[in-house]
Amino acid sequence: MKHASPDTLARISPLLEGLRARPLLRERSPGIFYLKSRAFLHFHDDPTGIFADVRLTDDFVRMPVTSTSQQSSLLKKIDMHLAAIDSRR
């Protein structure tokens, strides 16, 4: 599965805007986000849709993000993960 192309990233621009609004995440290059100094999230093109690889545990988990409901689900999981990190401060 190849990394998402600029055209694919344009199709999920509302999701990217939502991710950019989360202050703990840093976008080091288009569509590739870091949490602190560790890779946290990136996107892939696949014939079956668009997927996000997100590190919600020690390993990456692949989640579909083609539809707006899938994107909302991803943002909710990320928010829960970030809230847990923020509460440990």
DRENBA-579178 format. One record per residue: x, y, z of N, C-alpha, C in turn; chain; residue in three letters. Coordinates in steps of 0.02 Angstrom, whole numbers, always signed. Layout:
# residues N
<atom><n_c1>X</n_c1><n_c2>Y</n_c2><n_c3>Z</n_c3><ca_c1>X</ca_c1><ca_c2>Y</ca_c2><ca_c3>Z</ca_c3><c_c1>X</c_c1><c_c2>Y</c_c2><c_c3>Z</c_c3><kette>A</kette><rest>ALA</rest></atom>
...
END
This chain:
# residues 89
<atom><n_c1>+43</n_c1><n_c2>-59</n_c2><n_c3>+0</n_c3><ca_c1>+0</ca_c1><ca_c2>+0</ca_c2><ca_c3>+0</ca_c3><c_c1>+45</c_c1><c_c2>+62</c_c2><c_c3>+0</c_c3><kette>A</kette><rest>MET</rest></atom>
<atom><n_c1>+34</n_c1><n_c2>+106</n_c2><n_c3>-48</n_c3><ca_c1>+78</ca_c1><ca_c2>+165</ca_c2><ca_c3>-53</ca_c3><c_c1>+52</c_c1><c_c2>+222</c_c2><c_c3>-10</c_c3><kette>A</kette><rest>LYS</rest></atom>
<atom><n_c1>+98</n_c1><n_c2>+266</n_c2><n_c3>+8</n_c3><ca_c1>+78</ca_c1><ca_c2>+325</ca_c2><ca_c3>+47</ca_c3><c_c1>+32</c_c1><c_c2>+368</c_c2><c_c3>+5</c_c3><kette>A</kette><rest>HIS</rest></atom>
<atom><n_c1>-10</n_c1><n_c2>+405</n_c2><n_c3>+39</n_c3><ca_c1>-61</ca_c1><ca_c2>+445</ca_c2><ca_c3>+5</ca_c3><c_c1>-30</c_c1><c_c2>+499</c_c2><c_c3>-39</c_c3><kette>A</kette><rest>ALA</rest></atom>
<atom><n_c1>-59</n_c1><n_c2>+507</n_c2><n_c3>-98</n_c3><ca_c1>-36</ca_c1><ca_c2>+557</ca_c2><ca_c3>-146</ca_c3><c_c1>-66</c_c1><c_c2>+625</c_c2><c_c3>-127</c_c3><kette>A</kette><rest>SER</rest></atom>
<atom><n_c1>-40</n_c1><n_c2>+679</n_c2><n_c3>-155</n_c3><ca_c1>-70</ca_c1><ca_c2>+745</ca_c2><ca_c3>-143</ca_c3><c_c1>-145</c_c1><c_c2>+748</c_c2><c_c3>-161</c_c3><kette>A</kette><rest>PRO</rest></atom>
<atom><n_c1>-165</n_c1><n_c2>+712</n_c2><n_c3>-214</n_c3><ca_c1>-236</ca_c1><ca_c2>+711</ca_c2><ca_c3>-233</ca_c3><c_c1>-278</c_c1><c_c2>+677</c_c2><c_c3>-179</c_c3><kette>A</kette><rest>ASP</rest></atom>
<atom><n_c1>-252</n_c1><n_c2>+623</n_c2><n_c3>-151</n_c3><ca_c1>-287</ca_c1><ca_c2>+588</ca_c2><ca_c3>-97</ca_c3><c_c1>-292</c_c1><c_c2>+633</c_c2><c_c3>-36</c_c3><kette>A</kette><rest>THR</rest></atom>
<atom><n_c1>-238</n_c1><n_c2>+666</n_c2><n_c3>-18</n_c3><ca_c1>-239</ca_c1><ca_c2>+711</ca_c2><ca_c3>+40</ca_c3><c_c1>-289</c_c1><c_c2>+767</c_c2><c_c3>+29</c_c3><kette>A</kette><rest>LEU</rest></atom>
<atom><n_c1>-296</n_c1><n_c2>+790</n_c2><n_c3>-32</n_c3><ca_c1>-346</ca_c1><ca_c2>+843</ca_c2><ca_c3>-46</ca_c3><c_c1>-417</c_c1><c_c2>+817</c_c2><c_c3>-34</c_c3><kette>A</kette><rest>ALA</rest></atom>
<atom><n_c1>-429</n_c1><n_c2>+753</n_c2><n_c3>-47</n_c3><ca_c1>-495</ca_c1><ca_c2>+724</ca_c2><ca_c3>-36</ca_c3><c_c1>-513</c_c1><c_c2>+720</c_c2><c_c3>+38</c_c3><kette>A</kette><rest>ARG</rest></atom>
<atom><n_c1>-463</n_c1><n_c2>+718</n_c2><n_c3>+81</n_c3><ca_c1>-476</ca_c1><ca_c2>+714</ca_c2><ca_c3>+153</ca_c3><c_c1>-455</c_c1><c_c2>+779</c_c2><c_c3>+189</c_c3><kette>A</kette><rest>ILE</rest></atom>
<atom><n_c1>-458</n_c1><n_c2>+834</n_c2><n_c3>+153</n_c3><ca_c1>-435</ca_c1><ca_c2>+898</ca_c2><ca_c3>+182</ca_c3><c_c1>-472</c_c1><c_c2>+918</c_c2><c_c3>+246</c_c3><kette>A</kette><rest>SER</rest></atom>
<atom><n_c1>-538</n_c1><n_c2>+906</n_c2><n_c3>+253</n_c3><ca_c1>-569</ca_c1><ca_c2>+922</ca_c2><ca_c3>+318</ca_c3><c_c1>-539</c_c1><c_c2>+883</c_c2><c_c3>+376</c_c3><kette>A</kette><rest>PRO</rest></atom>
<atom><n_c1>-522</n_c1><n_c2>+820</n_c2><n_c3>+364</n_c3><ca_c1>-489</ca_c1><ca_c2>+779</ca_c2><ca_c3>+416</ca_c3><c_c1>-421</c_c1><c_c2>+808</c_c2><c_c3>+432</c_c3><kette>A</kette><rest>LEU</rest></atom>
<atom><n_c1>-383</n_c1><n_c2>+826</n_c2><n_c3>+382</n_c3><ca_c1>-317</ca_c1><ca_c2>+855</ca_c2><ca_c3>+394</ca_c3><c_c1>-322</c_c1><c_c2>+920</c_c2><c_c3>+433</c_c3><kette>A</kette><rest>LEU</rest></atom>
<atom><n_c1>-371</n_c1><n_c2>+961</n_c2><n_c3>+417</n_c3><ca_c1>-381</ca_c1><ca_c2>+1024</ca_c2><ca_c3>+454</ca_c3><c_c1>-396</c_c1><c_c2>+1009</c_c2><c_c3>+527</c_c3><kette>A</kette><rest>GLU</rest></atom>
<atom><n_c1>-437</n_c1><n_c2>+958</n_c2><n_c3>+539</n_c3><ca_c1>-452</ca_c1><ca_c2>+939</ca_c2><ca_c3>+608</ca_c3><c_c1>-391</c_c1><c_c2>+915</c_c2><c_c3>+645</c_c3><kette>A</kette><rest>GLY</rest></atom>
<atom><n_c1>-348</n_c1><n_c2>+877</n_c2><n_c3>+612</n_c3><ca_c1>-287</ca_c1><ca_c2>+854</ca_c2><ca_c3>+644</ca_c3><c_c1>-239</c_c1><c_c2>+912</c_c2><c_c3>+658</c_c3><kette>A</kette><rest>LEU</rest></atom>
<atom><n_c1>-235</n_c1><n_c2>+958</n_c2><n_c3>+611</n_c3><ca_c1>-191</ca_c1><ca_c2>+1016</ca_c2><ca_c3>+620</ca_c3><c_c1>-214</c_c1><c_c2>+1060</c_c2><c_c3>+678</c_c3><kette>A</kette><rest>ARG</rest></atom>
<atom><n_c1>-277</n_c1><n_c2>+1057</n_c2><n_c3>+696</n_c3><ca_c1>-304</ca_c1><ca_c2>+1097</ca_c2><ca_c3>+751</ca_c3><c_c1>-287</c_c1><c_c2>+1068</c_c2><c_c3>+819</c_c3><kette>A</kette><rest>ALA</rest></atom>
<atom><n_c1>-261</n_c1><n_c2>+1008</n_c2><n_c3>+821</n_c3><ca_c1>-243</ca_c1><ca_c2>+977</ca_c2><ca_c3>+885</ca_c3><c_c1>-171</c_c1><c_c2>+996</c_c2><c_c3>+901</c_c3><kette>A</kette><rest>ARG</rest></atom>
<atom><n_c1>-161</n_c1><n_c2>+1036</n_c2><n_c3>+954</n_c3><ca_c1>-95</ca_c1><ca_c2>+1065</ca_c2><ca_c3>+968</ca_c3><c_c1>-40</c_c1><c_c2>+1014</c_c2><c_c3>+984</c_c3><kette>A</kette><rest>PRO</rest></atom>
<atom><n_c1>-58</n_c1><n_c2>+955</n_c2><n_c3>+1008</n_c3><ca_c1>-6</ca_c1><ca_c2>+906</ca_c2><ca_c3>+1024</ca_c3><c_c1>+24</c_c1><c_c2>+873</c_c2><c_c3>+962</c_c3><kette>A</kette><rest>LEU</rest></atom>
<atom><n_c1>-11</n_c1><n_c2>+878</n_c2><n_c3>+905</n_c3><ca_c1>+12</ca_c1><ca_c2>+847</ca_c2><ca_c3>+844</ca_c3><c_c1>+50</c_c1><c_c2>+897</c_c2><c_c3>+801</c_c3><kette>A</kette><rest>LEU</rest></atom>
<atom><n_c1>+103</n_c1><n_c2>+873</n_c2><n_c3>+769</n_c3><ca_c1>+143</ca_c1><ca_c2>+914</ca_c2><ca_c3>+723</ca_c3><c_c1>+145</c_c1><c_c2>+879</c_c2><c_c3>+656</c_c3><kette>A</kette><rest>ARG</rest></atom>
<atom><n_c1>+129</n_c1><n_c2>+916</n_c2><n_c3>+604</n_c3><ca_c1>+132</ca_c1><ca_c2>+890</ca_c2><ca_c3>+536</ca_c3><c_c1>+201</c_c1><c_c2>+906</c_c2><c_c3>+507</c_c3><kette>A</kette><rest>GLU</rest></atom>
<atom><n_c1>+242</n_c1><n_c2>+855</n_c2><n_c3>+503</n_c3><ca_c1>+311</ca_c1><ca_c2>+865</ca_c2><ca_c3>+480</ca_c3><c_c1>+316</c_c1><c_c2>+870</c_c2><c_c3>+404</c_c3><kette>A</kette><rest>ARG</rest></atom>
<atom><n_c1>+273</n_c1><n_c2>+835</n_c2><n_c3>+370</n_c3><ca_c1>+265</ca_c1><ca_c2>+841</ca_c2><ca_c3>+298</ca_c3><c_c1>+191</c_c1><c_c2>+827</c_c2><c_c3>+283</c_c3><kette>A</kette><rest>SER</rest></atom>
<atom><n_c1>+167</n_c1><n_c2>+845</n_c2><n_c3>+224</n_c3><ca_c1>+95</ca_c1><ca_c2>+839</ca_c2><ca_c3>+212</ca_c3><c_c1>+67</c_c1><c_c2>+770</c_c2><c_c3>+228</c_c3><kette>A</kette><rest>PRO</rest></atom>
<atom><n_c1>+20</n_c1><n_c2>+769</n_c2><n_c3>+275</n_c3><ca_c1>-14</ca_c1><ca_c2>+707</ca_c2><ca_c3>+293</ca_c3><c_c1>+24</c_c1><c_c2>+661</c_c2><c_c3>+339</c_c3><kette>A</kette><rest>GLY</rest></atom>
<atom><n_c1>+81</n_c1><n_c2>+683</n_c2><n_c3>+365</n_c3><ca_c1>+121</ca_c1><ca_c2>+642</ca_c2><ca_c3>+411</ca_c3><c_c1>+128</c_c1><c_c2>+680</c_c2><c_c3>+476</c_c3><kette>A</kette><rest>ILE</rest></atom>
<atom><n_c1>+98</n_c1><n_c2>+652</n_c2><n_c3>+529</n_c3><ca_c1>+94</ca_c1><ca_c2>+686</ca_c2><ca_c3>+593</ca_c3><c_c1>+136</c_c1><c_c2>+650</c_c2><c_c3>+645</c_c3><kette>A</kette><rest>PHE</rest></atom>
<atom><n_c1>+166</n_c1><n_c2>+691</n_c2><n_c3>+689</n_c3><ca_c1>+206</ca_c1><ca_c2>+665</ca_c2><ca_c3>+745</ca_c3><c_c1>+174</c_c1><c_c2>+687</c_c2><c_c3>+810</c_c3><kette>A</kette><rest>TYR</rest></atom>
<atom><n_c1>+183</n_c1><n_c2>+645</n_c2><n_c3>+860</n_c3><ca_c1>+164</ca_c1><ca_c2>+661</ca_c2><ca_c3>+929</ca_c3><c_c1>+229</c_c1><c_c2>+661</c_c2><c_c3>+968</c_c3><kette>A</kette><rest>LEU</rest></atom>
<atom><n_c1>+246</n_c1><n_c2>+719</n_c2><n_c3>+994</n_c3><ca_c1>+313</ca_c1><ca_c2>+729</ca_c2><ca_c3>+1023</ca_c3><c_c1>+364</c_c1><c_c2>+715</c_c2><c_c3>+968</c_c3><kette>A</kette><rest>LYS</rest></atom>
<atom><n_c1>+410</n_c1><n_c2>+670</n_c2><n_c3>+979</n_c3><ca_c1>+461</ca_c1><ca_c2>+657</ca_c2><ca_c3>+928</ca_c3><c_c1>+449</c_c1><c_c2>+591</c_c2><c_c3>+891</c_c3><kette>A</kette><rest>SER</rest></atom>
<atom><n_c1>+390</n_c1><n_c2>+562</n_c2><n_c3>+901</n_c3><ca_c1>+376</ca_c1><ca_c2>+496</ca_c2><ca_c3>+874</ca_c3><c_c1>+322</c_c1><c_c2>+499</c_c2><c_c3>+819</c_c3><kette>A</kette><rest>ARG</rest></atom>
<atom><n_c1>+334</n_c1><n_c2>+463</n_c2><n_c3>+764</n_c3><ca_c1>+284</ca_c1><ca_c2>+459</ca_c2><ca_c3>+711</ca_c3><c_c1>+218</c_c1><c_c2>+435</c_c2><c_c3>+741</c_c3><kette>A</kette><rest>ALA</rest></atom>
<atom><n_c1>+163</n_c1><n_c2>+468</n_c2><n_c3>+723</n_c3><ca_c1>+98</ca_c1><ca_c2>+453</ca_c2><ca_c3>+753</ca_c3><c_c1>+45</c_c1><c_c2>+435</c_c2><c_c3>+701</c_c3><kette>A</kette><rest>PHE</rest></atom>
<atom><n_c1>+46</n_c1><n_c2>+467</n_c2><n_c3>+643</n_c3><ca_c1>-9</ca_c1><ca_c2>+457</ca_c2><ca_c3>+595</ca_c3><c_c1>+14</c_c1><c_c2>+473</c_c2><c_c3>+524</c_c3><kette>A</kette><rest>LEU</rest></atom>
<atom><n_c1>-6</n_c1><n_c2>+430</n_c2><n_c3>+477</n_c3><ca_c1>+5</ca_c1><ca_c2>+444</ca_c2><ca_c3>+406</ca_c3><c_c1>-49</c_c1><c_c2>+407</c_c2><c_c3>+367</c_c3><kette>A</kette><rest>HIS</rest></atom>
<atom><n_c1>-54</n_c1><n_c2>+422</n_c2><n_c3>+303</n_c3><ca_c1>-109</ca_c1><ca_c2>+397</ca_c2><ca_c3>+262</ca_c3><c_c1>-83</c_c1><c_c2>+357</c_c2><c_c3>+203</c_c3><kette>A</kette><rest>PHE</rest></atom>
<atom><n_c1>-127</n_c1><n_c2>+311</n_c2><n_c3>+180</n_c3><ca_c1>-111</ca_c1><ca_c2>+267</ca_c2><ca_c3>+123</ca_c3><c_c1>-168</c_c1><c_c2>+267</c_c2><c_c3>+73</c_c3><kette>A</kette><rest>HIS</rest></atom>
<atom><n_c1>-148</n_c1><n_c2>+261</n_c2><n_c3>+9</n_c3><ca_c1>-195</ca_c1><ca_c2>+248</ca_c2><ca_c3>-45</ca_c3><c_c1>-201</c_c1><c_c2>+172</c_c2><c_c3>-53</c_c3><kette>A</kette><rest>ASP</rest></atom>
<atom><n_c1>-261</n_c1><n_c2>+150</n_c2><n_c3>-66</n_c3><ca_c1>-273</ca_c1><ca_c2>+79</ca_c2><ca_c3>-79</ca_c3><c_c1>-331</c_c1><c_c2>+75</c_c2><c_c3>-128</c_c3><kette>A</kette><rest>ASP</rest></atom>
<atom><n_c1>-334</n_c1><n_c2>+24</n_c2><n_c3>-169</n_c3><ca_c1>-390</ca_c1><ca_c2>+18</ca_c2><ca_c3>-215</ca_c3><c_c1>-458</c_c1><c_c2>+16</c_c2><c_c3>-180</c_c3><kette>A</kette><rest>PRO</rest></atom>
<atom><n_c1>-458</n_c1><n_c2>-4</n_c2><n_c3>-117</n_c3><ca_c1>-521</ca_c1><ca_c2>-8</ca_c2><ca_c3>-79</ca_c3><c_c1>-538</c_c1><c_c2>+56</c_c2><c_c3>-41</c_c3><kette>A</kette><rest>THR</rest></atom>
<atom><n_c1>-493</n_c1><n_c2>+105</n_c2><n_c3>-41</n_c3><ca_c1>-507</ca_c1><ca_c2>+168</ca_c2><ca_c3>-7</ca_c3><c_c1>-444</c_c1><c_c2>+201</c_c2><c_c3>+21</c_c3><kette>A</kette><rest>GLY</rest></atom>
<atom><n_c1>-456</n_c1><n_c2>+248</n_c2><n_c3>+66</n_c3><ca_c1>-402</ca_c1><ca_c2>+284</ca_c2><ca_c3>+99</ca_c3><c_c1>-397</c_c1><c_c2>+257</c_c2><c_c3>+171</c_c3><kette>A</kette><rest>ILE</rest></atom>
<atom><n_c1>-336</n_c1><n_c2>+246</n_c2><n_c3>+193</n_c3><ca_c1>-325</ca_c1><ca_c2>+219</ca_c2><ca_c3>+260</ca_c3><c_c1>-275</c_c1><c_c2>+261</c_c2><c_c3>+298</c_c3><kette>A</kette><rest>PHE</rest></atom>
<atom><n_c1>-285</n_c1><n_c2>+264</n_c2><n_c3>+364</n_c3><ca_c1>-238</ca_c1><ca_c2>+297</ca_c2><ca_c3>+409</ca_c3><c_c1>-203</c_c1><c_c2>+244</c_c2><c_c3>+450</c_c3><kette>A</kette><rest>ALA</rest></atom>
<atom><n_c1>-139</n_c1><n_c2>+251</n_c2><n_c3>+457</n_c3><ca_c1>-101</ca_c1><ca_c2>+211</ca_c2><ca_c3>+506</ca_c3><c_c1>-89</c_c1><c_c2>+258</c_c2><c_c3>+564</c_c3><kette>A</kette><rest>ASP</rest></atom>
<atom><n_c1>-117</n_c1><n_c2>+240</n_c2><n_c3>+622</n_c3><ca_c1>-112</ca_c1><ca_c2>+283</ca_c2><ca_c3>+681</ca_c3><c_c1>-85</c_c1><c_c2>+242</c_c2><c_c3>+739</c_c3><kette>A</kette><rest>VAL</rest></atom>
<atom><n_c1>-41</n_c1><n_c2>+272</n_c2><n_c3>+778</n_c3><ca_c1>-10</ca_c1><ca_c2>+238</ca_c2><ca_c3>+835</ca_c3><c_c1>-49</c_c1><c_c2>+255</c_c2><c_c3>+898</c_c3><kette>A</kette><rest>ARG</rest></atom>
<atom><n_c1>-101</n_c1><n_c2>+215</n_c2><n_c3>+912</n_c3><ca_c1>-141</ca_c1><ca_c2>+224</ca_c2><ca_c3>+972</ca_c3><c_c1>-115</c_c1><c_c2>+181</c_c2><c_c3>+1029</c_c3><kette>A</kette><rest>LEU</rest></atom>
<atom><n_c1>-71</n_c1><n_c2>+135</n_c2><n_c3>+1013</n_c3><ca_c1>-36</ca_c1><ca_c2>+93</ca_c2><ca_c3>+1063</ca_c3><c_c1>+38</c_c1><c_c2>+95</c_c2><c_c3>+1044</c_c3><kette>A</kette><rest>THR</rest></atom>
<atom><n_c1>+74</n_c1><n_c2>+42</n_c2><n_c3>+1059</n_c3><ca_c1>+144</ca_c1><ca_c2>+40</ca_c2><ca_c3>+1039</ca_c3><c_c1>+153</c_c1><c_c2>+30</c_c2><c_c3>+964</c_c3><kette>A</kette><rest>ASP</rest></atom>
<atom><n_c1>+103</n_c1><n_c2>+1</n_c2><n_c3>+932</n_c3><ca_c1>+107</ca_c1><ca_c2>-13</ca_c2><ca_c3>+861</ca_c3><c_c1>+55</c_c1><c_c2>+28</c_c2><c_c3>+822</c_c3><kette>A</kette><rest>ASP</rest></atom>
<atom><n_c1>+66</n_c1><n_c2>+33</n_c2><n_c3>+758</n_c3><ca_c1>+17</ca_c1><ca_c2>+67</ca_c2><ca_c3>+715</ca_c3><c_c1>-44</c_c1><c_c2>+22</c_c2><c_c3>+705</c_c3><kette>A</kette><rest>PHE</rest></atom>
<atom><n_c1>-102</n_c1><n_c2>+54</n_c2><n_c3>+701</n_c3><ca_c1>-165</ca_c1><ca_c2>+21</ca_c2><ca_c3>+685</ca_c3><c_c1>-190</c_c1><c_c2>+53</c_c2><c_c3>+621</c_c3><kette>A</kette><rest>VAL</rest></atom>
<atom><n_c1>-213</n_c1><n_c2>+12</n_c2><n_c3>+574</n_c3><ca_c1>-239</ca_c1><ca_c2>+38</ca_c2><ca_c3>+511</ca_c3><c_c1>-314</c_c1><c_c2>+47</c_c2><c_c3>+516</c_c3><kette>A</kette><rest>ARG</rest></atom>
<atom><n_c1>-337</n_c1><n_c2>+107</n_c2><n_c3>+498</n_c3><ca_c1>-408</ca_c1><ca_c2>+123</ca_c2><ca_c3>+501</ca_c3><c_c1>-430</c_c1><c_c2>+153</c_c2><c_c3>+435</c_c3><kette>A</kette><rest>MET</rest></atom>
<atom><n_c1>-490</n_c1><n_c2>+135</n_c2><n_c3>+410</n_c3><ca_c1>-516</ca_c1><ca_c2>+166</ca_c2><ca_c3>+349</ca_c3><c_c1>-538</c_c1><c_c2>+237</c_c2><c_c3>+364</c_c3><kette>A</kette><rest>PRO</rest></atom>
<atom><n_c1>-525</n_c1><n_c2>+282</n_c2><n_c3>+317</n_c3><ca_c1>-545</ca_c1><ca_c2>+353</ca_c2><ca_c3>+326</ca_c3><c_c1>-574</c_c1><c_c2>+382</c_c2><c_c3>+261</c_c3><kette>A</kette><rest>VAL</rest></atom>
<atom><n_c1>-604</n_c1><n_c2>+339</n_c2><n_c3>+220</n_c3><ca_c1>-632</ca_c1><ca_c2>+362</ca_c2><ca_c3>+157</ca_c3><c_c1>-694</c_c1><c_c2>+404</c_c2><c_c3>+168</c_c3><kette>A</kette><rest>THR</rest></atom>
<atom><n_c1>-738</n_c1><n_c2>+383</n_c2><n_c3>+213</n_c3><ca_c1>-802</ca_c1><ca_c2>+419</ca_c2><ca_c3>+225</ca_c3><c_c1>-794</c_c1><c_c2>+468</c_c2><c_c3>+282</c_c3><kette>A</kette><rest>SER</rest></atom>
<atom><n_c1>-840</n_c1><n_c2>+516</n_c2><n_c3>+285</n_c3><ca_c1>-839</ca_c1><ca_c2>+565</ca_c2><ca_c3>+340</ca_c3><c_c1>-852</c_c1><c_c2>+532</c_c2><c_c3>+407</c_c3><kette>A</kette><rest>THR</rest></atom>
<atom><n_c1>-893</n_c1><n_c2>+480</n_c2><n_c3>+409</n_c3><ca_c1>-905</ca_c1><ca_c2>+445</ca_c2><ca_c3>+473</ca_c3><c_c1>-842</c_c1><c_c2>+409</c_c2><c_c3>+496</c_c3><kette>A</kette><rest>SER</rest></atom>
<atom><n_c1>-805</n_c1><n_c2>+380</n_c2><n_c3>+449</n_c3><ca_c1>-741</ca_c1><ca_c2>+348</ca_c2><ca_c3>+467</ca_c3><c_c1>-691</c_c1><c_c2>+399</c_c2><c_c3>+492</c_c3><kette>A</kette><rest>GLN</rest></atom>
<atom><n_c1>-690</n_c1><n_c2>+458</n_c2><n_c3>+461</n_c3><ca_c1>-645</ca_c1><ca_c2>+511</ca_c2><ca_c3>+482</ca_c3><c_c1>-663</c_c1><c_c2>+536</c_c2><c_c3>+552</c_c3><kette>A</kette><rest>GLN</rest></atom>
<atom><n_c1>-728</n_c1><n_c2>+542</n_c2><n_c3>+566</n_c3><ca_c1>-751</ca_c1><ca_c2>+563</ca_c2><ca_c3>+633</ca_c3><c_c1>-731</c_c1><c_c2>+512</c_c2><c_c3>+685</c_c3><kette>A</kette><rest>SER</rest></atom>
<atom><n_c1>-737</n_c1><n_c2>+448</n_c2><n_c3>+667</n_c3><ca_c1>-717</ca_c1><ca_c2>+395</ca_c2><ca_c3>+714</ca_c3><c_c1>-643</c_c1><c_c2>+399</c_c2><c_c3>+730</c_c3><kette>A</kette><rest>SER</rest></atom>
<atom><n_c1>-602</n_c1><n_c2>+411</n_c2><n_c3>+679</n_c3><ca_c1>-530</ca_c1><ca_c2>+419</ca_c2><ca_c3>+690</ca_c3><c_c1>-515</c_c1><c_c2>+478</c_c2><c_c3>+736</c_c3><kette>A</kette><rest>LEU</rest></atom>
<atom><n_c1>-547</n_c1><n_c2>+534</n_c2><n_c3>+723</n_c3><ca_c1>-535</ca_c1><ca_c2>+593</ca_c2><ca_c3>+765</ca_c3><c_c1>-555</c_c1><c_c2>+581</c_c2><c_c3>+838</c_c3><kette>A</kette><rest>LEU</rest></atom>
<atom><n_c1>-610</n_c1><n_c2>+545</n_c2><n_c3>+849</n_c3><ca_c1>-632</ca_c1><ca_c2>+529</ca_c2><ca_c3>+917</ca_c3><c_c1>-580</c_c1><c_c2>+486</c_c2><c_c3>+953</c_c3><kette>A</kette><rest>LYS</rest></atom>
<atom><n_c1>-554</n_c1><n_c2>+435</n_c2><n_c3>+917</n_c3><ca_c1>-503</ca_c1><ca_c2>+392</ca_c2><ca_c3>+948</ca_c3><c_c1>-439</c_c1><c_c2>+431</c_c2><c_c3>+962</c_c3><kette>A</kette><rest>LYS</rest></atom>
<atom><n_c1>-421</n_c1><n_c2>+475</n_c2><n_c3>+917</n_c3><ca_c1>-361</ca_c1><ca_c2>+516</ca_c2><ca_c3>+928</ca_c3><c_c1>-372</c_c1><c_c2>+563</c_c2><c_c3>+988</c_c3><kette>A</kette><rest>ILE</rest></atom>
<atom><n_c1>-431</n_c1><n_c2>+593</n_c2><n_c3>+992</n_c3><ca_c1>-445</ca_c1><ca_c2>+638</ca_c2><ca_c3>+1048</ca_c3><c_c1>-442</c_c1><c_c2>+601</c_c2><c_c3>+1115</c_c3><kette>A</kette><rest>ASP</rest></atom>
<atom><n_c1>-468</n_c1><n_c2>+539</n_c2><n_c3>+1117</n_c3><ca_c1>-465</ca_c1><ca_c2>+500</ca_c2><ca_c3>+1179</ca_c3><c_c1>-392</c_c1><c_c2>+485</c_c2><c_c3>+1196</c_c3><kette>A</kette><rest>MET</rest></atom>
<atom><n_c1>-352</n_c1><n_c2>+468</n_c2><n_c3>+1147</n_c3><ca_c1>-281</ca_c1><ca_c2>+453</ca_c2><ca_c3>+1157</ca_c3><c_c1>-244</c_c1><c_c2>+516</c_c2><c_c3>+1182</c_c3><kette>A</kette><rest>HIS</rest></atom>
<atom><n_c1>-256</n_c1><n_c2>+573</n_c2><n_c3>+1150</n_c3><ca_c1>-223</ca_c1><ca_c2>+635</ca_c2><ca_c3>+1170</ca_c3><c_c1>-245</c_c1><c_c2>+657</c_c2><c_c3>+1239</c_c3><kette>A</kette><rest>LEU</rest></atom>
<atom><n_c1>-308</n_c1><n_c2>+647</n_c2><n_c3>+1256</n_c3><ca_c1>-333</ca_c1><ca_c2>+665</ca_c2><ca_c3>+1323</ca_c3><c_c1>-299</c_c1><c_c2>+623</c_c2><c_c3>+1376</c_c3><kette>A</kette><rest>ALA</rest></atom>
<atom><n_c1>-288</n_c1><n_c2>+560</n_c2><n_c3>+1362</n_c3><ca_c1>-253</ca_c1><ca_c2>+517</ca_c2><ca_c3>+1410</ca_c3><c_c1>-181</c_c1><c_c2>+540</c_c2><c_c3>+1420</c_c3><kette>A</kette><rest>ALA</rest></atom>
<atom><n_c1>-149</n_c1><n_c2>+560</n_c2><n_c3>+1367</n_c3><ca_c1>-80</ca_c1><ca_c2>+586</ca_c2><ca_c3>+1372</ca_c3><c_c1>-79</c_c1><c_c2>+651</c_c2><c_c3>+1410</c_c3><kette>A</kette><rest>ILE</rest></atom>
<atom><n_c1>-126</n_c1><n_c2>+695</n_c2><n_c3>+1395</n_c3><ca_c1>-128</ca_c1><ca_c2>+761</ca_c2><ca_c3>+1427</ca_c3><c_c1>-143</c_c1><c_c2>+755</c_c2><c_c3>+1502</c_c3><kette>A</kette><rest>ASP</rest></atom>
<atom><n_c1>-184</n_c1><n_c2>+705</n_c2><n_c3>+1521</n_c3><ca_c1>-200</ca_c1><ca_c2>+697</ca_c2><ca_c3>+1592</ca_c3><c_c1>-141</c_c1><c_c2>+671</c_c2><c_c3>+1633</c_c3><kette>A</kette><rest>SER</rest></atom>
<atom><n_c1>-92</n_c1><n_c2>+642</n_c2><n_c3>+1600</n_c3><ca_c1>-32</ca_c1><ca_c2>+617</ca_c2><ca_c3>+1635</ca_c3><c_c1>+19</c_c1><c_c2>+672</c_c2><c_c3>+1650</c_c3><kette>A</kette><rest>ARG</rest></atom>
<atom><n_c1>+8</n_c1><n_c2>+732</n_c2><n_c3>+1623</n_c3><ca_c1>+55</ca_c1><ca_c2>+786</ca_c2><ca_c3>+1633</ca_c3><c_c1>+52</c_c1><c_c2>+814</c_c2><c_c3>+1702</c_c3><kette>A</kette><rest>ARG</rest></atom>
END
